[in-house]
Amino acid sequence: MAVTYLIPSLALPITAPAEEVLAAAARQLKRLGISPGHAIQYHIYRRSVDARKREDIRFVYSVAASGDFSVRETERLARAGLAPLLDGEPTVTIGSELLSARPVVVGTGPAGLFAALLLAEHGYRPLVLERGGNVAERVEAIASFKKTRVLNAETNIQFGAGGAGTFSDGKLVTRVNDPLNSYVLSRFVAFGAPAEIMLLAKPHIGTDYLQTVVSRMLARIEELGGEVRYHACVAELCLQSGRVRAVRLADGEEISCGALVLAIGHSARDTYRMLLASGVAAEGKPFSVGLRIEHLQEDIDRAMYGKFAGHPALGHAEYTLSDRSGDRGVYTFCMCPGGEVVAATSEVQGVVVNGMSAHARDGKNANAAVAVSINREDYGGTPLGAIAFQQEIEHAAYLAGGGDYSAPACLLGDFLAAREPRELSGRIAPSYMDGGVRPALPDAYLPAFVTAALRHSLPQFERRIAGYTAPDAVLTGPETRTSAPLRILRNEARVSPTLCNLYPCGEGAGYAGGITSAALDGIHTAEALMARYSCKI
């Protein structure tokens, strides 16, 4: 039987053709004593960029080699540290317990989407409830907010089809070592994402492609017998004998529920409060808050790629930075090459920022979150304390920005010097709402320990990327929605210890940190539900 091994760390010039990459893999196997006449099929599995030497930037490849390896060859591969590739598909076992009604999936972010899709593919006909609108309605609502500054609190960058990730850079990088990682990528490709995401070590889809992908996934769920309802906010759980009997929507409608997959995202604070009031077990958890920093993308490209900056094979440079030399961890998050800083609030009289970019990443500015770790003791350790901590920052930023959803922003030089901020009219134009910012230092809305950590760590990043602390770099804030502020507890069967048919999952439940990890959590939650329940009602 054919087995696939991954041959890693093949560094070649960025201009090397695919044939040269595969030949390098074959030579590597030959050095291990694998016969060159052996019938082996090769294909490029992953590609990353090694820019540690700016004068000699290289692509680093992993190549998959498939063949009928002998016992002796398998032993040689094992001694070389090579193991069989474990890419797979979901493990579906159908249980015997009868559902009293259809399973209900709350939320259409990656966790809810993938959970509902897997359930639909196996005959469970899930009902999917989304508090916001469909993709087209979201696009219209976001454009209207940008123009009128009148917020739609139900359909916006946080709420609606696809969740917060729909209007982001669409990063698919994850630190979760799961054999279904490639499966998630392949499903995105099947619904319209660029095929290159299967190859790149740091894949991204881009908001333009994501909008299409999300719409197609939701349409497929309906084609398979599921139902998707928009503008359907769950306001109450109807409980009976330690289980969720039904959910009641904000308009009063009651919907029977055999099992409830809770994939609400990290910003549904009213839902969090409702769950806590219903006695659902949850705990506060660490999270992060900070700012968005903007540079010219060409400056970042030049600093990281040197003479290779602008090379069509490389695309734009991206970075991940961290510093633990101070009292708190400070790190960059969700870096968006060629992107924009967007208005990401979902609550009236609050300002929140995030980053977004199209697949081409062809905007003038680069932006990234610079976030500071928040510990449980910073907000009293309770779930409600965590929510209040975020809200206080967002409202203070709303006031600092003038009370019309303009964002408070300043030049990096002014922030580091702690001086009165100047007008932002330098080389780098703030991209938030087409420059809809007002000068204000982050001290006006962030806790003192957060600004102190930022002032300590930002200069440390200069050691990694020359020019990172350019005085005219722009800081816009606040970034408060980096992850869920609480965790909705579940046991090994992925069920709430409080309610026997409640399945918390995804980023909003505190079990994921991005699109791919949320999708994986949704898949494994659906697997657990199916292993318990029959698809027959």
Buried (B, 14 or more C-beta within 10 A) or exposed (E): EEBBBBBBEBEBEBEBEEEEBBBBBBEBBEEBEBEEEBEBEBBBBBBBBEBEEBEEBBBBBBBBBBBEBEEEBBEBBEEBEBEEBEBEEBEEEBBEEEBBBBBBBBBBBBBBBBBBBBBBBBEBBBBBBBBBBBBEBBBEBBEBBBEEBEBBBBBBBBBBBBBBBBBBBBBBBBEBEBEBBBBBBBBBBEBBBBEEBBBBBBBBBBBEBBBBBBBBBBEBBEEBBBBBBBBBBBBBBBBEEEBBBBBBBBEEEEBBBBBBBBBBBBBBBBBBEBBBEBEBBBBBBBBBBBBBBBBBBBBBBBBBBBEBBEEEEBBBBBBEBBBEEBEBBBBBBBBBBBBBBBBBBBBEEBBBBBBBBBBEBEBBBBBBBBBBBBEBEBBEEBBBBBBBBBBBBBBBBBBBBBEEBBBBBBBBBBBBEEEEBEEBEBEBBBBBBEEBBBBBBBBBBBBEEBBBBBBBBBEBBEEBBEEBBBEBBBBBBBBBBBBBBBBBBBEEEBBBEBBBBBBBBBBBBBBBBBBBBBBBBBBBBBBBBBBBBBBEB
